[in-house]
Amino acid sequence: MVKTGINSVRKLHLIDQIMPSIVQFIHPGKEHGPDEKNSNYKNWNHKEHRRKFLQSQGLYIAEGMSEPKPEKLIFWGEWEPPTKIEKLIPNENKFYPHWLHSRIDKDTVPEFFGGLQNTDPYVFDGPFRYFLCHQSKDMSPTSLSKLDNESLIMFGSNCLENKKEDIWSFQVDTIFVVKRSNKYDASSDNLELFKKEATEEYYNKSYLRGFPNRMYYSLVLRLYEGVTYEDRKDFSDMYSFVPCMKYDKSQGFPRIKLRSENFKAEFQEHKDCNHGKKFKENTTFISNKLNTNFKETKNVDKRIIYKVWQKIVGESRSNGCFEGVNFIR
């Protein structure tokens, strides 16, 4: 009995020591257009990643709602398989989308797997998932392959607000709160793991796009699953979401912009929790013009992460957006 009690205390202590991260994740921000001029179709992308302004049935949360509601939604995201395209009414604001993409029913994966881009993060047909991008560099895992549960990942892109004054912002498309993760080795095929933890479609359209062939050396990365709205009570009331609006094919909306100044108070609280650690002057959780693939702030108290998440939700809602929490065909 005594031994069991000691082990229980140790487990509780280890749980208390779990300190998640806040990650600013940079991916290419250019918008996908049609394959040809005046075309209404975009084939499977085999060049650099880009964003799409998408329409999809889904579930959303807005202020004052206790349960998600179904709706046809529009939002920014990544989807590299083929899409149908409608041209949107032009807007003088350069950050508005030009095209509206729709996923194609029963789209198939070409027999030739090589050269097709993967979709990562993947926000469709269940919990959000993230398995590859920036998790390795120079044949070795990065710190993004070791994130603790309840870590907050802000997926987005740099954008130049004012060229003359060199003013930049960080525009987000996906907010990902880590629920759990599974290690996988890219030197194996990992089919059974991905079928168990995700779906075979996800394996075919995302995993095999990233790894059309097994790696010839061991590379251990992680398949992350995002916190759903239903999970939120176990994760400080946070959940993964995409800023979205109800369907409107006229003009769409620009991505939500965040700036380092938004989070000064929360970062000061983080510094106060880390006495003795040196911080660079004017450092916060995000950089307005991040020149590297990602910026990770480690060992952040969960209460601070929640405050940062709340601010992002507030910024999204102040721009007229809802939280898209599930996207289906």
C-alpha positions as CSV (number, residue, x, y, z in Angstrom):
1,M,0.0,0.0,0.0
2,V,2.8,2.4,0.9
3,K,4.6,1.7,-2.4
4,T,1.5,2.3,-4.4
5,G,1.0,5.6,-2.6
6,I,4.5,6.8,-3.4
7,N,4.1,5.8,-7.1
8,S,0.9,7.8,-7.2
9,V,2.6,10.9,-5.8
10,R,5.4,10.5,-8.3
11,K,2.9,10.2,-11.2
12,L,1.1,13.3,-10.0
13,H,4.4,15.1,-9.8
14,L,5.3,14.1,-13.3
15,I,1.9,15.4,-14.6
16,D,2.6,18.7,-12.9
17,Q,5.9,18.9,-14.6
18,I,4.4,18.6,-18.1
19,M,5.0,22.1,-19.6
20,P,3.6,22.5,-23.1
21,S,4.8,24.9,-25.8
22,I,3.5,27.8,-27.8
23,V,4.5,27.4,-31.5
24,Q,4.4,30.0,-34.2
25,F,4.5,27.9,-37.4
26,I,5.3,29.5,-40.7
27,H,4.1,27.9,-44.0
28,P,3.9,29.5,-47.5
29,G,1.0,32.0,-47.7
30,K,0.4,32.5,-51.4
31,E,-3.0,31.6,-52.7
32,H,-3.7,28.7,-55.0
33,G,-5.4,29.6,-58.3
34,P,-6.6,27.6,-61.3
35,D,-4.3,25.5,-63.5
36,E,-5.0,27.6,-66.5
37,K,-6.3,31.1,-67.2
38,N,-10.2,31.1,-66.8
39,S,-10.1,27.5,-65.7
40,N,-12.4,26.3,-62.9
41,Y,-10.1,23.4,-61.8
42,K,-7.0,23.0,-59.8
43,N,-5.1,19.7,-60.2
44,W,-3.2,18.0,-57.4
45,N,-0.4,20.3,-56.3
46,H,3.1,19.1,-57.1
47,K,4.9,22.4,-56.5
48,E,5.4,24.5,-53.4
49,H,2.7,24.5,-50.7
50,R,0.0,27.3,-50.9
51,R,-3.2,28.2,-49.2
52,K,-6.7,27.7,-50.5
53,F,-9.8,29.7,-49.7
54,L,-12.3,26.8,-49.2
55,Q,-15.9,26.0,-48.8
56,S,-17.1,23.0,-46.9
57,Q,-19.9,21.7,-44.8
58,G,-18.9,21.8,-41.1
59,L,-19.6,22.7,-37.5
60,Y,-18.9,26.1,-36.0
61,I,-19.0,27.8,-32.6
62,A,-19.8,31.5,-32.1
63,E,-20.1,33.6,-29.0
64,G,-22.9,32.6,-26.7
65,M,-23.2,29.1,-28.2
66,S,-22.9,26.0,-26.1
67,E,-22.9,23.4,-28.9
68,P,-21.5,23.5,-32.5
69,K,-24.0,24.2,-35.3
70,P,-23.9,22.7,-38.8
71,E,-23.4,25.2,-41.7
72,K,-21.8,25.6,-45.1
73,L,-18.6,27.4,-44.2
74,I,-15.8,29.3,-45.9
75,F,-12.3,29.5,-44.6
76,W,-8.5,29.6,-45.4
77,G,-6.6,26.3,-45.2
78,E,-4.4,23.7,-46.9
79,W,-5.9,21.1,-49.2
80,E,-3.5,19.9,-51.9
81,P,-5.7,17.4,-53.7
82,P,-7.8,18.6,-56.7
83,T,-10.5,21.2,-56.3
84,K,-13.2,22.9,-58.3
85,I,-12.8,26.7,-58.4
86,E,-15.1,29.7,-58.6
87,K,-13.8,33.2,-59.2
88,L,-14.7,35.7,-56.5
89,I,-15.6,39.3,-56.9
90,P,-12.4,41.3,-56.8
91,N,-11.6,43.4,-53.7
92,E,-9.2,46.3,-53.4
93,N,-7.8,44.8,-50.2
94,K,-4.9,42.6,-51.4
95,F,-5.4,40.2,-48.5
96,Y,-8.9,39.0,-49.7
97,P,-9.0,35.8,-51.7
98,H,-9.4,35.6,-55.4
99,W,-10.8,32.1,-55.8
100,L,-13.2,29.8,-53.9
101,H,-12.2,26.1,-53.8
102,S,-14.5,23.1,-53.3
103,R,-13.2,19.6,-52.6
104,I,-14.1,17.1,-55.2
105,D,-16.3,14.1,-54.2
106,K,-14.6,10.7,-54.5
107,D,-11.4,12.2,-55.7
108,T,-8.8,9.6,-56.2
109,V,-5.1,9.4,-55.6
110,P,-3.1,8.9,-58.8
111,E,-1.2,5.6,-59.1
112,F,2.0,7.5,-59.2
113,F,2.5,8.7,-55.7
114,G,5.8,10.7,-56.1
115,G,5.8,14.4,-56.4
116,L,2.3,15.2,-55.0
117,Q,2.1,17.5,-52.1
118,N,0.8,16.4,-48.7
119,T,-1.8,18.3,-46.7
120,D,-0.5,19.2,-43.3
121,P,-2.2,20.3,-41.0
122,Y,-5.3,18.3,-42.0
123,V,-8.6,19.7,-40.7
124,F,-11.1,17.5,-42.4
125,D,-13.3,14.5,-41.5
126,G,-12.6,14.3,-37.8
127,P,-10.1,15.7,-35.3
128,F,-7.4,18.0,-36.8
129,R,-4.1,16.2,-37.5
130,Y,-0.5,17.2,-38.0
131,F,2.2,14.7,-38.8
132,L,5.2,16.1,-40.7
133,C,6.0,19.7,-41.7
134,H,9.0,21.2,-39.9
135,Q,9.3,18.1,-37.6
136,S,12.7,17.2,-39.2
137,K,15.7,19.1,-40.6
138,D,18.9,17.7,-42.0
139,M,17.8,14.1,-41.5
140,S,17.1,14.7,-37.7
141,P,14.0,15.4,-35.7
142,T,13.3,18.9,-34.5
143,S,11.7,20.0,-31.3
144,L,8.3,19.9,-33.0
145,S,8.5,16.1,-32.9
146,K,8.4,16.2,-29.1
147,L,5.6,18.6,-28.2
148,D,3.7,18.0,-25.0
149,N,-0.1,17.7,-24.8
150,E,-1.9,21.0,-24.6
151,S,0.7,22.7,-26.7
152,L,-0.7,25.5,-28.9
153,I,0.4,25.6,-32.5
154,M,-0.5,28.7,-34.6
155,F,-0.2,27.8,-38.3
156,G,0.1,30.8,-40.5
157,S,2.2,33.0,-42.9
158,N,4.1,36.2,-42.9
159,C,2.4,39.1,-44.7
160,L,3.7,42.5,-45.7
161,E,1.2,45.1,-44.5
162,N,3.1,48.2,-45.6
163,K,6.1,47.9,-48.0
164,K,7.3,51.5,-47.6
165,E,7.4,51.3,-43.8
166,D,8.4,47.6,-43.8
167,I,5.4,46.6,-41.5
168,W,4.8,42.9,-41.3
169,S,2.1,40.8,-39.5
170,F,1.5,37.1,-38.9
171,Q,-1.7,35.9,-40.5
172,V,-3.1,32.6,-39.1
173,D,-5.2,30.0,-40.8
174,T,-5.3,27.1,-38.2
175,I,-5.2,27.0,-34.4
176,F,-4.1,23.6,-33.2
177,V,-4.2,22.5,-29.6
178,V,-2.5,19.2,-29.0
179,K,-4.6,16.5,-27.5
180,R,-2.3,13.5,-27.9
181,S,0.3,12.1,-30.2
182,N,1.8,8.8,-31.5
183,K,5.4,8.2,-32.5
184,Y,6.1,6.7,-35.9
185,D,9.3,5.8,-37.7
186,A,9.4,7.0,-41.4
187,S,11.5,4.0,-42.2
188,S,8.4,1.8,-41.8
189,D,5.1,2.0,-43.8
190,N,3.0,2.9,-40.7
191,L,-0.2,1.9,-42.4
192,E,-1.7,0.1,-39.4
193,L,-0.9,3.0,-37.1
194,F,-2.5,5.6,-39.3
195,K,-5.6,3.4,-40.0
196,K,-6.0,3.0,-36.2
197,E,-5.3,6.6,-35.2
198,A,-6.8,8.3,-38.3
199,T,-8.2,6.9,-41.6
200,E,-6.9,5.1,-44.6
201,E,-7.9,8.1,-46.7
202,Y,-5.7,10.4,-44.6
203,Y,-2.9,7.9,-44.9
204,N,-3.2,7.9,-48.7
205,K,-3.7,11.6,-49.2
206,S,-1.4,12.9,-46.6
207,Y,1.1,10.4,-45.2
208,L,2.0,8.8,-48.5
209,R,2.4,12.3,-50.1
210,G,5.0,13.1,-47.5
211,F,6.6,9.6,-47.6
212,P,5.9,8.0,-51.0
213,N,8.7,5.6,-50.1
214,R,10.1,4.4,-46.8
215,M,13.0,6.4,-45.5
216,Y,16.3,4.5,-45.7
217,Y,17.2,5.6,-42.2
218,S,15.3,5.8,-38.9
219,L,13.4,9.1,-38.5
220,V,11.0,9.1,-35.5
221,L,8.3,11.8,-35.8
222,R,4.8,12.2,-34.3
223,L,1.3,12.1,-35.5
224,Y,-0.5,14.7,-33.5
225,E,-4.3,14.8,-32.9
226,G,-6.0,18.1,-32.1
227,V,-8.3,18.8,-29.2
228,T,-11.9,18.8,-30.4
229,Y,-14.7,21.0,-29.1
230,E,-16.1,18.0,-27.2
231,D,-12.7,17.4,-25.5
232,R,-12.4,21.0,-24.3
233,K,-13.3,20.4,-20.6
234,D,-10.2,18.2,-20.2
235,F,-7.9,20.9,-21.8
236,S,-8.6,24.1,-20.0
237,D,-11.6,24.8,-22.2
238,M,-9.4,25.2,-25.3
239,Y,-10.1,23.5,-28.6
240,S,-8.6,23.5,-32.1
241,F,-10.3,25.7,-34.7
242,V,-10.1,27.5,-38.0
243,P,-11.4,31.1,-38.3
244,C,-14.4,30.8,-40.7
245,M,-17.6,32.5,-41.8
246,K,-20.9,31.3,-43.2
247,Y,-20.8,30.6,-47.0
248,D,-20.7,33.6,-49.2
249,K,-19.1,33.3,-52.6
250,S,-18.9,37.1,-53.3
251,Q,-15.7,38.3,-51.7
252,G,-14.6,36.0,-48.8
253,F,-12.4,37.5,-46.0
254,P,-8.7,38.0,-45.2
255,R,-6.9,35.8,-42.8
256,I,-6.8,36.9,-39.1
257,K,-3.6,38.9,-38.4
258,L,-1.7,38.7,-35.1
259,R,1.2,40.9,-34.0
260,S,3.7,40.4,-31.2
261,E,2.3,43.4,-29.3
262,N,-0.9,41.5,-28.8
263,F,0.8,39.2,-26.3
264,K,3.2,41.4,-24.3
265,A,1.3,40.9,-21.0
266,E,1.1,37.2,-21.4
267,F,4.8,36.9,-22.3
268,Q,5.7,39.1,-19.3
269,E,3.8,36.6,-17.1
270,H,5.7,33.8,-18.8
271,K,9.0,35.6,-17.9
272,D,7.9,36.0,-14.3
273,C,7.3,32.3,-14.1
274,N,10.9,31.6,-15.3
275,H,13.1,33.6,-12.9
276,G,16.7,33.4,-13.8
277,K,16.2,32.6,-17.4
278,K,17.6,35.2,-19.9
279,F,15.2,36.6,-22.5
280,K,16.1,38.7,-25.5
281,E,14.8,42.2,-25.5
282,N,11.3,42.7,-26.9
283,T,10.8,38.9,-27.2
284,T,7.2,37.6,-27.2
285,F,5.4,34.4,-28.3
286,I,5.3,35.5,-31.9
287,S,7.4,37.5,-34.3
288,N,5.8,39.8,-36.8
289,K,8.3,38.8,-39.4
290,L,9.6,35.3,-38.6
291,N,12.5,34.4,-40.9
292,T,12.7,30.7,-39.8
293,N,10.3,27.8,-40.1
294,F,8.9,28.0,-36.6
295,K,9.4,29.8,-33.3
296,E,8.8,27.7,-30.2
297,T,8.4,29.0,-26.7
298,K,8.9,26.1,-24.3
299,N,7.7,25.4,-20.8
300,V,4.7,27.7,-20.8
301,D,2.2,27.5,-17.9
302,K,-1.1,26.1,-19.1
303,R,-2.9,29.1,-17.7
304,I,-0.8,31.4,-19.9
305,I,-1.5,29.3,-22.9
306,Y,-5.2,29.6,-22.3
307,K,-4.9,33.4,-22.1
308,V,-3.1,33.4,-25.4
309,W,-5.7,31.1,-27.0
310,Q,-8.5,33.4,-25.6
311,K,-6.9,36.4,-27.2
312,I,-6.7,34.6,-30.6
313,V,-10.4,33.7,-30.3
314,G,-11.2,37.3,-29.4
315,E,-9.2,38.7,-32.4
316,S,-10.9,36.2,-34.7
317,R,-14.4,37.1,-33.5
318,S,-13.7,40.8,-33.7
319,N,-13.0,40.3,-37.4
320,G,-16.4,38.7,-37.8
321,C,-15.3,35.1,-37.8
322,F,-16.5,32.0,-36.0
323,E,-14.5,29.0,-34.9
324,G,-14.8,26.2,-37.4
325,V,-14.3,23.0,-35.3
326,N,-15.1,20.2,-37.8
327,F,-15.1,20.2,-41.6
328,I,-16.8,17.5,-43.7
329,R,-17.8,17.0,-47.3
